[in-house]
Structures are given as C-alpha cells and as structure tokens.
Amino acid sequence: MAFKPVIALGADHRGYALKEFLKERLIATGHQVIDMGTHSPESTHYPLYARKVAEAVARGEAQFGILICYTGIGMSMAANKVRGVRAALVWRKELAALTRRHNNANVLCLSGGFLGRERAWTYVQIFLNTPFEGGRHQTRLDLIAELEEAQCAD
C-alpha cells in the first residue's frame, strides 16, 4: 500500500456534517485521521478548530489539515496565523491542484455551506495527490517564511 499521509480534520458547527462525511471517506481510503472537532452540530467558534488543526500540522503530527466552516474563509484566515501553515481556501479543481503545486499548501479549507459532499471529496483527493513542484515556487515560499520570521522577531 502506498504511503497515506495523516490528516488533521476540523470544523465548526456549519462544517460538521461535511467533516463527518470526509472523515469516513478518508478512513475508508486508508488515511489515519485526527479528528480535532467539533463533535456535534451545536454552535461553536471556528478559530478554536483552526488553531488545533494548524498547530498539529505545524508540529508535524499530521502531514495535512482539512478545515471546514460555512465559507471556509474564516478557517483559512485563522489557520494562516500559525507559523509554518499554508492554508488555502479551495472552490475549484484547478485551485486544489495549484495550491499544492505552486504554494505547497498544507491545510485545505473548504466551505460547508457552498460545496456539495462529492465536490468537496474531489477537491480533497486532488489536494492530497498533487505534489509540490519546487523550483521557482520554493523561492517564493522562502520569501513567505521570511515574512513569518520578521513577524516573530518584532
């Protein structure tokens, strides 16, 4: 069996149903999933789950993270506050591939309110199976890392 990355998975209440669906699919395809919550559809706050998933990825406990809220925007904003995380909101197949190829994104953010389950699953598969190209893109990621370092030094 080919290597299957560990996935940290998180959602707020508006992304809960999609998270549960994706968790089942990921496990069925051989992935180890770390479910960081939420564990019910009761109202909660997305930054709590963005932080848990982003920190698990930054620490190397998971190779990738997937975050879901109503739009995916809040999750991406919150996750990108964690040093070493490159979270990307995806709503098209091309973006799922390009964010891995060009940006080496390590956290996929999805909309629980605007994506159907099968489309979301397609984006997850593309994201997980697309390699980073490196080269000129690595230079750009190094520049992003410099921004992070400058912020930490202040």
ABEGO torsion letter per residue (X at the ends): XBBBBBBBBBBBAAAAAAAAAAAAAAAAAGBBBBBAOBABABBBBAAAAAAAAAAAAAAGABABBBBBBAAGAAAAAAAAABBGBBBBBBABAAAAAAAAAAAGBABBBBBAAABBAAAAAAAAAAAAABBBAEEAAAAAAAAAAAAAAAAAAX
